[in-house]
Amino acid sequence: MIAAIKTKGTYLLIMSLRKLYIILFAAFAVQGLSAQESKELSASMGKVKFSFALDETGSPVYAVYFNQKPVIRPSHMGFMLLDDSSFYKDFIMTGSARKSVDGTWQPVWGETKNIRDHYEEVAVHLQQKKSPGRLLDIIFRVFEDGVGFRYEFPKQPNLKYFIVSDELTEFNLTGNHKTFWIPGDYDSNEYPYTTSGLSEINNTQIVNASTAIAVRVVPDPYSVQTPLMMKTADNLYINIHEAALVDYPAMQLHVDGKSFQLSARLVPDAVGNKAYLHAPFHTPWRTIIVSDRAAGILTSKMILNLNEPSKIENTSWIHPMKFVGVWWEMQTGKSTWNYSDYADSVSSNGSPIPNGRHGANTANVKRYIDFAAANGIQGVLVEGWNTGWEDWFGNWKENVFDFVTPYPDFDIKEITRYAAAKGVKMIMHNETSGSATNYERQMDTAFRFMNLFGYTAVKTGYVGKIIPRGEHHDGQWMINHYVRVAKKAAYYRVTLDAHEPVRPTGLQRTYPNWMACEASRGNEYNAFSDGNAPEHETILPFTRLMGGPMDYTPGIFKIKNYSNVPGRQVHTTLTKQLALYVTLYSPLQMAADFPENYAAHSDAFQFIKDVPVDWDDTKIIEAEPGDYITMARKEKGSDNWFVGAITDENKRIAHATLDFLDKGKKYVAIIYSDAPDADWKANPEAYTITKFIVDSDSKLLISLAAGGGAAISIKPASAKDAKSIKKYKN
Amino acid sequence: MIAAIKTKGTYLLIMSLRKLYIILFAAFAVQGLSAQESKELSASMGKVKFSFALDETGSPVYAVYFNQKPVIRPSHMGFMLLDDSSFYKDFIMTGSARKSVDGTWQPVWGETKNIRDHYEEVAVHLQQKKSPGRLLDIIFRVFEDGVGFRYEFPKQPNLKYFIVSDELTEFNLTGNHKTFWIPGDYDSNEYPYTTSGLSEINNTQIVNASTAIAVRVVPDPYSVQTPLMMKTADNLYINIHEAALVDYPAMQLHVDGKSFQLSARLVPDAVGNKAYLHAPFHTPWRTIIVSDRAAGILTSKMILNLNEPSKIENTSWIHPMKFVGVWWEMQTGKSTWNYSDYADSVSSNGSPIPNGRHGANTANVKRYIDFAAANGIQGVLVEGWNTGWEDWFGNWKENVFDFVTPYPDFDIKEITRYAAAKGVKMIMHNETSGSATNYERQMDTAFRFMNLFGYTAVKTGYVGKIIPRGEHHDGQWMINHYVRVAKKAAYYRVTLDAHEPVRPTGLQRTYPNWMACEASRGNEYNAFSDGNAPEHETILPFTRLMGGPMDYTPGIFKIKNYSNVPGRQVHTTLTKQLALYVTLYSPLQMAADFPENYAAHSDAFQFIKDVPVDWDDTKIIEAEPGDYITMARKEKGSDNWFVGAITDENKRIAHATLDFLDKGKKYVAIIYSDAPDADWKANPEAYTITKFIVDSDSKLLISLAAGGGAAISIKPASAKDAKSIKKYKN
């Protein structure tokens, strides 16, 4: 780089740094200077290209291009270390290495049967000129759908244990992109999305308004969470996130609304440091997914590809499943998690006084078990089964739950026996209240308890301020905690569904028993807050779900008029709830409503019974973040397809082109769609169910109500079907 | 109180608050107003008395008297809570209750067979006048040798979970007492003592100079640790500490050198709070021991009496013992804890490269086992046996040790077999490096490992900055940790010797398997720092040991000239090391030197072989903190007595009056004393051993060298002894 400047004349040196970059990078891009001449390195795959160079201060700079046009303008990289505030400059390049990889792998479960991992890698070896000449490597991988890079601290004599004060990675964007964002909260991802230009981002108002969120810590009003979804004025879709977040804090982004510069902000620990590292170490990958089609974002497997293969050798015990549970009852005030109304209300003989509204009682749990068994639902989750719910929240209390002591009305032996007899799997619930130290002390006991009573899955929860006090949900200590829990669960052959953890970064590839996370604003917010705007579910796949499956808990059929939460309602139609089983991917999907509410719509419930949770293929038919999504998925090991179509607050016609079906083959499509007069607010439970013969030439036009959606099951037609059922015609 | 003021005339109200207290309390003391008239409450036992009242702001105030003279002038009490900064005033007294207790109990092990627990208790019930009328109780107990009080937060509707911002307890002293103090460090008690007037206390210099201490955090230059030992100008001895420190941070004291006011400073947590409490709750006892004789401080059992009886029902498995160990080798540089010199130095086949100086190798351990077996020493401690010592310290590293993986040259199966065959108990070593979270995750595994290999005792260590990061060794979280470890150890029937924990507060009564702590500046400092001044051991029994036994590791025979620590030396004579087995009480006593150094002085080593670690009785013959101590102890279940006499940097004649011996009975006394030309610095290893017949009329005069000491074993004489051995004559 320095040599390059010299050949071009010293006048460049007096220009501003930003201009310098632009000129240099433009020069590289246009003139294609060889790496040797300029020390510029680059690689491309399809339309995507990245460049790397050192600037005149020896600071690493990268850029990303799509179709020759800049997506990320030249952007700095590097660190502040506690013992070296300049670990971002004064570097020389001591070498580099290239690698081409093209392979295919099969996930244990997922959206597609095969995943192609195809990239060009460039590893850059840097050394600081100043003593003691510390080393830093940066690894770039360019894929057809984006670029990932990570920092590696090689084993070296003068950098062993060290503390990161700040990561200085920048993402310099090219304009005031339309952005789908939530605040950069250290402890929560449970915000509604705001859509705005980058220049308008200020999270103060939304943070202050979000009183339903248990813990809110947002020191920077200009910070946002990733995955951050953007769309440029010329219709390029850009998604920035990270992959393989292990032993490192989550990266949030500070937005400079004037320069359109995003810069990494790592979540701090209790004393303000960011990460305690030990070389050799590599950071998570920083990911920039880019596409000229919204669908290209949704089908990207880059984040999964940047994660390590499964560390669990035998995965035969890991099974996706649907489940029901004693849970929506509590969200809607029908019953309670707690057995007594007060922690200290005990009768004269010292036993707790029941409030008479405890949900997790044996009879009620059996009702759910019966329902699951009758409908082929594999699992039953029960929350509030263990003692401690009377004073579990808000006290920053450490020893809050013990994870092994049932309430007196929860007969775990009998429930275990009953569920086993009915062929239903019980799902354990371990709420920690954020007291991770308490959970870690008892984790072995908790998992042994699950093994003892045959629970093969656990839902964890972190509702509350973290203990160790001063740590945050998204800081390095908790990042390590979540992985410890996943590993411990794997040791005990238990699958994991973590609620209120950090947002996922593709680690489900490495720990496939870690099947789902919440880490976002789930369906539950419709019960206890102003709810989720109708567009919410059209944004989630482009943001939160880029990192991994979400336990959104779809399937609410009784949309409103819950007597204990007056004024609250789900902000979708009933059939949109069905569509979510397709559009919001998770290998664990809850059918979240009450058995009686499903019984009231047993025809619509058929779709939930039919829809699988593991897929061989996925096709994005049409999509636009914040507006609509129509997608089709092929059931694992089957010829059945399932289509979900959703819209935002606007009525819309979904165009379900079925060209993915086998040519010349006939299928029966059952279409669950909004009734003509349906509307998420006024008339959400009105739907129609129609049945047609379809084939690969079919183009279904389906009317979606405002806040509505449609679900379609498509199965090969029998000869009898072909005769008896009408062919679909527009 | 308010009524009392009125009867005396309103002019009092315009006087300064301090003057008001003095006048009022003087009035109560002198005039003896009845509790009913004045709302003043008081109780006395022997020469000790306390008074309590509310001042005109409704703030609780207490005072302590000895022989009618104030020891603690009227001093405020109360709290700042996070949600109520005035939980120290505006109280009314709603009632009080009195209780007299006189009983005797037997410790599982200790300095005396029986302990008398004799006190008058007054419980004061307070309520805040302002809404919501929160309750606070204060419980006083007056003993013959002092006063203890604690706060109790009763169960109440409007104080459930709460956070203490500050405890406001004051100890207003009557003058510029001579004080034996160490800095109020949140993480260490390993300082040398300074003797000064209260007005001269400033810890800045000593903190800055104490570079050998692993972690130093002392935000307040005027803060000191407890137990704080003081002596008044009129020869009253006062000791302030706390008893039964459970689920609460340690109390340090801020010294106002002008007013002689001490005020409680609780060690904060990671976010600056002091304690997270849940009513009903009681604080530790604040203890004020007072005597007109220094010996009266040393014999006080008040702190033990203020602790709860044993929570371990079956204590038959708890045995005091002496032990040797692979440890002083490392302190003196003969061998290393670590197996390799660098964590990352591995051979071509990936195995670590030994440095050839690893102490915990099988052959060397067997040497200690042989020595223990040959000399009737019950235990062998081995440090550095487990992997991780190459980079264990100074990196704030969380996963530092695993507690179950031996180094390749430590054959634990063979060592277990060998020790068992020789009748020797192995003592486990679990260094945590301050990473308590790591230890808690692995504690069950670690204790199961001990059970598996027959280890019945563990020495823990906390050398390093605490993890959870931001917490301190003496904060509430770690206080709870130490108790968790003691309970876990008891569950696995393992006895505990905690190094670098909070200083003890008598919890060895409640958890008698928690046999010793370091929590002070041990003998080891003589090996790696400027060492411990000759007066150090004359101060320890009046300070650190008031809370409980200390694992000081006495018994160093090779006082100086260790080739790897040139210039370092133990600051005592050899026989003073013997005396410490008597003067520094612990049920776990190490014979810390090398076998070969004991072999070189096998005549003197006989005392270590003979001296027990459990006692039926203790007599303080003469004592003055900072100057000298001569004490005698009677062996448990035996007629044998052992005397220890130590002096500071001054030569001195110890006066060992033996009037505690059975009248008319003859004993053989073996006197291990400094040779006439002995001197801690110039000639520390010169000693004489003499043998005499003694009886209860004997008054031994023993010359102690500068920094010297003497040890005497006294056993009933046989008829043959009586004839063959000369009677002692002055």
Interface residues (C-beta under 8 A of the other chain):
Chain A: K155 K160 Y161 I163 D269 A270 V271 N273 Y276 H278 A343 D344 D391 G394 N395 W396 K397 E398 T437 E440 R441 D444 P468 R469 G470 E471 W477 N480 R484
Chain B: K155 K160 Y161 I163 D269 A270 V271 N273 Y276 H278 A343 D344 D391 G394 N395 W396 K397 E398 T437 E440 R441 D444 P468 R469 G470 E471 W477 N480 R484
